[in-house]
Amino acid sequence: MFSGRFDHSIDEKGRVSIPVRFREVLQRDGHDRMFITNFPFNGDRCLALYPPSQWEILNASLQS
């Protein structure tokens, strides 16, 4: 689980940078993609990043 605050801006092409520490862990664990969404559990203006396996679990939970 990643936790912390990283203030980043979105560039002119709509991209956001992912901290190197996060990228290294994701690559080490074999994740070649992530799902990025607004954090669904509070009103803060922040993003949540999920590897595919965790995204499927969250998505199923929200749909039920």
JOFEN-V11637 format. One record per residue. N is the residue number from 1. RES is the residue in one letter. PHI is phi in whole degrees, 0 to 359 (none if undefined). PSI is psi in degrees with one decimal (* if undefined). D_LAST is the distance of its C-alpha to the last C-alpha in Angstrom with 1 decimal. Layout:
BEGIN
n;res;phi;psi;d_last
N;RES;PHI;PSI;D_LAST
N;RES;PHI;PSI;D_LAST
END
This chain:
BEGIN
n;res;phi;psi;d_last
1;M;none;134.0;23.4
2;F;263;141.9;25.2
3;S;212;144.2;25.9
4;G;143;179.4;28.5
5;R;240;129.8;29.5
6;F;226;112.8;31.1
7;D;273;116.4;32.4
8;H;226;155.4;32.6
9;S;253;162.8;33.3
10;I;264;129.8;32.2
11;D;281;178.8;35.2
12;E;297;-17.9;36.6
13;K;264;6.6;34.7
14;G;82;19.9;31.3
15;R;260;150.7;31.2
16;V;235;142.0;30.5
17;S;276;144.2;32.2
18;I;256;130.0;30.4
19;P;305;142.2;32.4
20;V;305;-42.1;34.5
21;R;302;-40.3;33.3
22;F;292;-45.7;29.7
23;R;300;-41.6;30.9
24;E;298;-44.1;33.0
25;V;293;-43.9;30.2
26;L;298;-43.5;27.9
27;Q;294;-41.1;30.8
28;R;300;-37.8;31.8
29;D;274;6.2;28.4
30;G;82;18.0;28.6
31;H;269;119.5;26.1
32;D;259;1.2;27.6
33;R;205;164.2;24.9
34;M;218;159.8;22.3
35;F;253;130.0;19.6
36;I;241;129.5;20.6
37;T;212;167.3;18.7
38;N;291;147.0;19.2
39;F;292;119.1;18.0
40;P;279;-1.6;14.8
41;F;250;5.1;15.6
42;N;204;176.2;18.9
43;G;270;4.2;21.4
44;D;295;152.8;23.6
45;R;269;83.6;24.8
46;C;217;166.3;23.9
47;L;250;150.8;22.3
48;A;240;137.4;20.1
49;L;247;133.7;21.0
50;Y;228;135.2;18.9
51;P;289;159.8;20.3
52;P;308;-42.1;18.5
53;S;296;-41.5;17.2
54;Q;286;-33.0;15.7
55;W;297;-42.0;14.3
56;E;298;-40.7;12.4
57;I;295;-47.7;10.9
58;L;298;-44.7;10.1
59;N;299;-45.1;8.7
60;A;298;-40.1;6.3
61;S;295;-43.0;5.4
62;L;291;-32.1;5.5
63;Q;285;-23.7;3.8
64;S;266;*;0.0
END
